[in-house]
Amino acid sequence: MTLNPAGPDTGIVFKRSDLDGGCSLIPASWDRVVDTFLCTAIGNEHGVRVATIEHLMAALAGCHVDNALIEVDGSEVPAMDGSAAPFVFLIECAGIVEQEAARRAIEVLKPVTVIDSGRTAALLPDDCFRVSCEIEFDTDLIARQSFSVELYNGAFKSEISRARTFGFAHEVDRLRAAGLARGGSMENAVVISDNKVLNEEGLRFEDEFVRHKVLDSIGDLYLAGGPIMGHFRGLRTGHEMNNALLRALFADETAWCETVLDGSTNEADGAWRSGALAVSA
C-alpha cells in the first residue's frame, strides 16, 4: 500500500493498483460502503472493492489528513498490528503539507439516531468532535466497558490509535471456513479464550476493547467526507450501525450543514488545516 499526496478538495480516494484503467478508483465515502461484516468495505460501480479501511481511515482522521490517494495492491488494506498506530507513525514520518484551502467540516445541527436490536448509534450537536462508546460482552474479561474522548490535542494518537482489534479463539475456525480471517493472528489482533488474553504481551490498555470500538467508529465516521462537529454516541454499535447513522444524517438536510473551520477552536495541533501527505507502507 502507498499513500500519495492529493490536491485540495480531492478527499480520500482509494485506487486498486493491481487493476488497470479508470475502474480502479473508489472515493472513501459513506455512500460507497458495500459491506460491513466484520469490517468496512467500499466499492464502485464496476464492482471493484477495498476492504478493512476503517483503521487507516481512523489514522487519517486522527492526523487531520483531508486529501490523499491511497494505492492498494489488492482488495484489502494491510492489517498491520490490528490498530491504527502503524499508520499514524508512517504518516508522521512523511509529514503533512498545509494546503491553501479552507478546511470544511460536517456540523451536526440536531440529534440523529438509529436503533436496531438493542444497538444504538447517534450523532448530537457539539462544538467539537467527541466519541463515546459502550460495549458489553458475555465474558468477565470484557463485560461492560465505556470510553469517551474529545478528538483534539493529540488525543487520538495517545488514547486511541494503539488499541487493537479483538476476537475470540472459538470463532477462528468458523471464520476461516467462511473464507475470513485467514491472515489473522496474535500479531494483528487481541485473541481471547476462557476469559484470558492469549497474546503474550497482554493488553495495551485495561479497556483496550472499548477503545478499539472508538477507533473503528472514528474511521467509519470519517467517510462523511470530512471531520464531524458533533458528539457520536454508540451503544453496542458496529460498522453496519455506523454507516446507517451517516446515511440517516445525510438523508435529513435539516440535520447537518457544511461549515468552514477557521482555527478559532482549542485545537493546538493544527486540526483545522487542510492537509495532504506522502508515505509508503
Secondary structure, DSSP 8 states (H G I E B T S, - for coil): -EEEE--TT--EEEEETTS-SGGGEEE--GGGEEE-SSS-EEE-TTS-EEB--HHHHHHHHHTT--BEEEEESSSB---TTSSSHHHHHHHHHH-EEE-SS-EEEEEE-S-EEEEETTEEEEEE--SSEEEEEEEE-SSTTTSEEEEEEE--TTHIIIIITT---EEEGGGHHHHHHTT--TT--TTSSEEEETTEE-STT--SSTTHHHHHHHHHHHHHHGGGSS-EEEEEEEES--HHHHHHHHHHHHH-TTSEEEEEE-S-SS-TT-TTS-EEE-EE-
